[in-house]
Amino acid sequence: TIEDSDYEVVDSLKNVMRNYQQNGFLWLKTLRENGFGGILADDMGLGKSFQTIASILKEKENGSKLTSLIVAPTSCVANWYYEIKKFAPSLEVITLTGNLKSRMKRIKAVNNYDIAIVSYSTLRRDIKFLSEKEFNYVVLDEAQHIKNANTQNAKTVKSLKSQKRLALSGTPIENSISEMWSMFDFLMP
């Protein structure tokens, strides 16, 4: 339980985080320290991305050198970028967008950044190159995109190498409990 933890919230965000967000942050930290991945399934608008950014910021403050990869729907890539710049301006962030030549240049430089953000569709196209990298966190935003384990999205994200994995979804179960199996197969294969 987080009540027994002695983890600290990121100083720069302590006065910004609501109590439930601090609890979520501590829960994520507890998962990480115990070697687990998890599904953060807060309702829409409660700050899943904010809690995730705080977790990645804390990892950097604790000396992590690896890049974290955020996989999001195309419509959310820019929002992630601006949220990171707003709440954690000390984190170096890159979006893996643009034409093939531009993306390849960015992928080659991805290890120079704290966070890389990519869409599910771009990840499918560039998985050959991104699967060669090891990431700190791989975070799936709108993780219901992998609810069917047989889809290209699910197979692609499961081929990524990372130390920690996190799924974010306001609707982790839409139709059947079996949809969560694919998410847990990603989190803890």
GILIN-V85129 format. One record per run of one state. SS is the DSSP state (H for helix, E for strand, C for the rest). FROM is the first residue (numbers start at 0). LEN is the number of residues. Records with the same first field share a line. If there is no record, write none. Layout:
SS=FROM-LEN + FROM-LEN
This chain:
C=0-1 + 4-6 + 13-5 + 33-4 + 40-7 + 61-6 + 72-1 + 87-5 + 95-4 + 108-1 + 112-2 + 130-3 + 140-2 + 146-5 + 158-2 + 168-9 + 187-2
H=1-3 + 10-3 + 18-15 + 47-14 + 73-14 + 99-9 + 109-3 + 119-11 + 142-4 + 151-7 + 177-10
E=37-3 + 67-5 + 92-3 + 114-5 + 133-7 + 160-8
